Amino acid sequence: GGVRLVSCVDPAVRAEPGEAVYDGGLGEDAFVRDPMGEPVRGLGPAGEAVYPDFTDPRVRKWWGGLYSERLARGFAGFCHEMNDPVSLAAFGDATLPRSAGHCLESRGGDHREAHNVYALAMARAGFEGLRGLRPHERPLLLSRSGWAGLQRYGGTWTDQTSAGWEGLRDALAQVIGLGLCGVPYCGADVGGPAGSPRPSPELYLRWFQLAAYLPLFRTPAVPGSGRLEPWEFGPEVLEHARAALRERERLLPYFATLARLAHRSGAPYVRPLWWAAPKDRALRECEDAFLLGDALLVAPVLEPGVVRRTVRLPRGRWYDTATGQVHRGPGRVVVEAPRARIPVLARAGSVVPVAGPEGGIELEVWAPPPGRTGGGVVAADPG
């Protein structure tokens, strides 16, 4: 119970008569055309393909209605893949020809102008279609690619090119950067990008522990990458991954609150440490930790063999959430980072909404310094 399915959707439509989407798209004149007026042919995962012109409002409305078929089959969310768009060309750019014609909201133009907004317009088509088909349910929509404004329609993931411990660092930097660019709902694939070498048990665990504190948390695998579930890496990894997952489940009310704050203010869930003190130059140079909202500071392990690490703290009093030890900033402190967990510190005076053991929301209060007051925000998830 509790399992809901997400369907991957690719914009490349197989160009084969008898295919419902292809035939329907021809009838709607929905596909990108070449200068001669013929639908542009590319190569998708399923063979020769044509591509909807999502820069046309009429095409977006048609495409949005197609999600009804997946909803009827029981899917609850959608993940847009290969939507740069990708055409698996043998040479040249792996996308549509620059001469391909687009509507561009009735203004007209070619793929040089449309390429970067193609995935954004596809996300808009999916989001608006789902809102019409399921008006009383929030759409779950992820998009591999996007453009400024993607946050209006869904989330994304880093899809970074580097693997290994370097990739883990890159993933954190990209999630922080995406948040600062206005895309708060994002995450990094546990273990590294698709097709990268299988991570060691230690790297997998440290990646899992970091990802458990990011807005989008997923452990994907693709054909050829092998099994990447936690139990595939031995009993110790499974035990510690279970603990990280339980802590994420406990923090879901806090994530729901951060989602509401992001919606209202644009402030990302994941923030660089200098967010707490923009004029602190030392914090501006810190790239190995982050703030999760105002209350928590997460210091992931980004190197092999580490069981203790140095953390640079913003000003104020901070509690190690595992040990209760008090640290004072600004400055550097050394904290324990056993394989069982990564360091998480709570700001003194903060109130964190968490899931109670019997359900509902409980408030976790971290005492303010003497003579000071504290507080927090709780936004109940409407479901």
N, C-alpha and C positions, 0 to 999 in steps of 0.2 A: 504494500500500500504506500501511497504518497509519491509514487513515481509518475512524473509527467514527461511526455516526449517532446523533443525539439526536432524539427525537420530542417535539413539543409536545403537551401534553394539557390540555384545557379541561374543567372540571367540568360545563359546560352540555351536557346530553344532548338531541339533537334529538328533539322529541316527535312522532314519526312512526311509526305502526304498521308493522312490518316491519323497523325498525332494531333490530339484535340487542341493543345495549346498552339501548335503551328498553324493548323487550319483556322482556328479562331483569330489568331493574330493577323493572318493574311486578310481575313474578312474585315478586320478592324483597321487595316493599313497601319499596323502597329510597329513595324520593324524599321530599323535604321536602313537608309537607302544610300546607294552610291550615286555619283554624278549623273549616271545614265538612268536613274530612277528605279533600279533593281535592288531588292534587299541585299545588303552586304552579307556575304557568306564568310564564316570563320570556322574554326575548329574547336569544338567543345569536348568535354570528357566523353560524351556519347556519340561523337562523330561530327559531321558537317552541321553547322548551326547558324541561326540568325539571332539578332539581338533586338529586344524591344527598345524603343526610344523613350526612356523615362523622362526626358526633358519636355515631353508633350503631355499636358494635363489630361487630355483624352485617353492617352495610352496608360497613364498612371491609374486612372479610374478602372479601365479594363483589367489591368494586371491585379489591382487590389481585390477585385472580385474573385480571382482565381484561388485565393487562399481558402475559400469556402470548402474546396475539395479536401484539403489537408485537415481542416478543422473537423469535417465530417468523419474522417478516418481516425480521429482521436488525438491529433497533435495539439499541443498547447502553446508552443513557441516556435520561433523561426530563426535560422541562422543563415545570413546571406554570404555565400562563398563565391570566389572567382569573379567578383563584381567590380573589378578595376576599370573596365571589363577585360577579361582574359580571352584571347584567342590563341590557341596553342600553335603558333606559327613555327615553321622549321627555321626561319631566319628573320631578322628584323625585329621590330617591337612586337611583343606578345600581346597585342591588343588590336583594336580596330584601325583601319587605315585612316590617316589624317584627313583624307578627302571625304570620309563618310559624313553624310548630311544629317543634321539634327534639328528639331523644332526649336529648342532653346526658348521655351515659353512664347512661341509664335514669332520670335525675332529672326530665327534662322541662323545657321552657322555650321561649322564642320567640327570634326572630332578633336581638333586642336583646342577648341574652347570647351567642348563638352566632356572631355576625358575625366578631368578632375572632379566634376560634379555628378558623374554618371551614377556612382554608388550612392551618393547622397539622395539623388532623385529616386533611385530604386527603393531606398529605405523609406522615403516619404510615401511612395506608392504602397508599400507593405503596411506601414503604420496606419495610414488613412483607411486602407481597405479593412484592416483588422478592427479599427475603431467602429467602422460601419457594420461589420459582421457580428462583432461582440461588444456592443456599446457599454456594457456594464462590467467589462473586464479589462484590466491594464494589459496592453500587448507586451509580450516578451519578444524583443527583436534585437538580434545582434548582427553587426555588419563588419565584414573584414576590412572594408575600405570606407572612406567617407570624406567629408570636407567640413569646413566651418558650418556649424548648425546641426551636425549629426546628432547632438545630444537631444534634439527635439523629438527624435524618432526611435532612439535606442542606444545601445552600448557597443563597445568594440573591444578588441584584445590586441596585444602588442604585435604578435606575429613577427617577433624580432628574428633577425637572420643568424645571430650568433648563438652558440650552444655552450655547454660547460659552465664553469663558475663565472666566466666573463659574461655569458648570456644572462645569468641570474642578476648580475649587477645592471646590465643593460635593460632588463625587463623592469626593474624597479625605477630606473631613471625615466623610462618611457611612460610608465603609469603616472608618475609625478608630473611629467611634461604634458601629458594629455589632459590631466586635471586642470593645470594652469591654463591650457588652451581652451577650456570650456567644455570638455568632455569628461564628466565626473564618473560615469559608470563604465569602468574598464578594468582589465586584469591581464594577467600573463599566464600562458599555458604551463602547467606544472611539468617540469622535466625538460623544457626547451621546445624549440619550434619543430613542426612536423618534419620528419625525415632526418632529424639530427641523431647522432649516436645515442644509444641507450645510456641514461645517466647512471652513475654509481649509486648504491643505496644511500650513501651520505648526502650526495647532491640532491637526489630525489626528495629526501626527507626535508632538507633545508629549504628547498623550493616549495614543497607542500606547506611548510610552516609559515613562510612568507605569504604565499597566496591565500592562506586562510584569513589574512587580515586585509585583503584587497577587495574592492567592491564586487568584481566578477571573479568567481572561484571555480575553476574547472580543471579536470585532469584528462585531456583529450588523447586520443590515439588515432592514427590513420593506418591504412593498409601498409604493411611493411615495417612499421615502427615497433612492432612487438607489443606485448601486454604491459600497460603502465598503471595498473591498479595497485594500491598500497600493499596488498598481500603478496604481490609478485616480488617484493624486495626483502622478504624475510620477516620473522616475528617481531624483531625489535622495531623496524620501520613501521610495521602495522600498528604496534602498540602506541608509538609516539604520534603517528598520523591520526589515530583515533582520538587521542587527547586534543590535538589541534582542531580536529573537526568538531569535537564536543564544545570547545571554547568558542568556535565560530557560531555554532548553534545558540550558545548562551548569549552571544553578543548581537543576535539578529535584531532585537528591538533597538539597539544603538545604531545598527546599519539602517534600519527603517527611518530613524530620526535623522540621520545624516542625509538620506535620500530626500526627505522633505526639505531640509535646509538647502541642499543643492538646488532643488527645484525652485525654491523661493528666492535664493540669494545668488546662486551661481558658485558658491564656495564648494570646492571639491571635497570628497570624503578624505582622500589621501593628499596631504599637504607637506611641502618641504619644511624643515625645521625653522627656517627663517620666517615662516608665516607668523610665528609667535613673537618675533622681534625683528622686523625688516631692516633695522639699522645695525644689527649685530653682524659684522663682517665674517666672524668665525662661523656663524651658523650658515651663512651663504655658501661656504665652501664645504659643508657637510653633505655627502651624497650617500651615506650608508645607513640612514635611519629616516623615519618620517613620522609625522603626526597623523593620527587617525581621528579626525574631528579635533575638538579643542581638548578632549580629556586624556587621550592615550598617546604615548610615544612608543613606537614599535622599532626595535633595533634588530633586524634580521641578521643571521649569520651568512656571510657572503664569501667565506674562504674555507677550504678544507681543514680539518683537524682542530677547529676552534671550539673551546669549551668555556672560555672567558673572553669578553671583548670590552673595548673602550667605547663609551657613549658620550657624545657631547650634548649637554643639557642646556635648554634655554633657562632664563632666570626663573627662580622660584623653587618650591619644594616639590619633589617627585618621590612617589612610592614605587618600589619594585612590587608588582602585583603578585609575584609568586612567593616572595619572602617577607614582604611588609617593610623591608629596610628602607630608611629614609635617605634620600640624596638631595643635595642642594646645588642649584645652578645659579649663575652661568658657570660653565667649566666642564672638565672631563671627569668622568668617573668610570671605574672598572666594575662590571657586573658579571654574574655567573650566566653562562649560556650553555648548559648541558645539552646533550643530544635530545633530551626529552622535551625541550621547549626553546623558544627564542625569547630574549628579554622584552618585556612590555612594562612600561612605567606609567603610572597614573598621576595626573597633575593634582596637587593638593587643592582641596576645595571643590573638586569636580563631582558631579552626580551622573552616574552612567546607568541608563535603563538596560536591564538584562532580563533574560527569560527566567522565570521562577521554576523551581523543580517540579511544581504541581501545575505548571502552565501560568499564563498571565505574565504581567510585567512586574519586576521588582526593581527598586532603586539601590544601586551600589554607591555608597557615599564614601569619599576619601576626605578625611578631616582636613579642614583648612589650617593654615598656620595660626598660632595664638593671636587673638585679637582681630582676625580676619573672618570674612564670611565666604561662602561658596554658593554654588548652584549649578543648574544645568537645564537642558531642554528635553522634553519627551514629546514625540509625535507618534501617536498610536497608528499602526498600519491599518488602513481601512479595509484591507483584504482584497 
